[in-house]
Amino acid sequence: MESVNRHPFVVKLFYAFQDHEKLYLILEYAQGGELFTHLAMERMFSEDVASFYMAEMVLALEHLHHTVGVIYRDLKPENCLLDAEGHLLLTDFGLSKVAVDEEDRCHSSLGTVEYMAPEVIQGKSYGKACDWWSLGALGFDLLTGSPPFKGNNHAKIQERIIKQKLMLPYFLSPDAKDLLTRLLRKEPHKRLGYHMPKDLQIIKKHRFFRKIGWKALERRELDPPIKPLVTDPALAENFSTEFTELPLSPVVTARHAFDNGIGCGNGVPVRSTSHREMHDPGSAVSDDPFGGFSFVASSSLLDSGFGLGLGNGDSH
């Protein structure tokens, strides 16, 4: 995370520390919640909304693959968060793999089955093309309300991903059908995203993304189609109660972090001090409550004004 978090659509890591049981990561607080929560409310997105968020995913994957050499391996709606403005933040790098170069291959079967590429399920060696399959599967989900291959258990879903022909609903536009068909090709070498960097330009010039200005998008100058309602950041109102009602576990009293009023929840900030106290050197909390932690981001990142969210290493 330290190496990947310098991108507008990748969640930022500010601090890390650990006790005897867990690793705690202090992350940028994505006040807009999960993209999945918004998708569940809408059931499915219009093509304009889907193309906006898929475009931000394309830029995030480009950064991971080509700037830092990371295969993400777990692209799914639950790992796509939104910031307070409604821009995408990719999170949860628990399954990421650092690939040394374009030829480096992986063999472990990881990821969430509905979005997992056929070659990963089959235990074959695979590369960064598996992430482009996942983008296609996620795009299908955003546009239709469900993943492309379904079943009542993991074995059935895996079998269908490997063997079943892709069926596209009638209501999708020709542009959406073309992009999904090319991303969801079962043979990696035939899949859009396999032949880089050429395929990246094909993706960016695809008619499905015709309304996207890529340079402006990367500068966060395009208005996101989803505007999260944030009445109070502490309420975490854009997160599912499935997560916000989880107990803090374990209840730790590690002297340095927790005596300063900082609690660690599952991706949601929990603290007893006010925002003013956190930054007022004359208040109850010191100016740097995280001094001495095992990872501290550079001052340029810490001064960028992003909110902090706290997550522990075994959270969702």
Secondary structure, 3 states (H helix, E strand, C coil): CCCCCCCCCECCEEEEEECCCCEEEEEECCCCEEHHHHHHHHCCCCHHHHHHHHHHHHHHHHHHHHHCCEECCCCCHHHEEECCCCCEEECCCCCCEECCCCCCCECCCCCCHHHCCHHHHCCCCECCHHHHHHHHHHHHHHHHCCCCCCCCCHHHHHHHHHHCCCCCCCCCCHHHHHHHHHHCCCCHHHCCCCCCCHHHHHHHCCHHHCCCCHHHHHCCCCCCCCCCCCCCHHHCCCCCHHHHCCCCCCCCCCHHHHCCCEEECCCCEEECCCHHHHHCCCCCCCCCCCCCCCEECCHHHHCCCCCEEEEECCCC
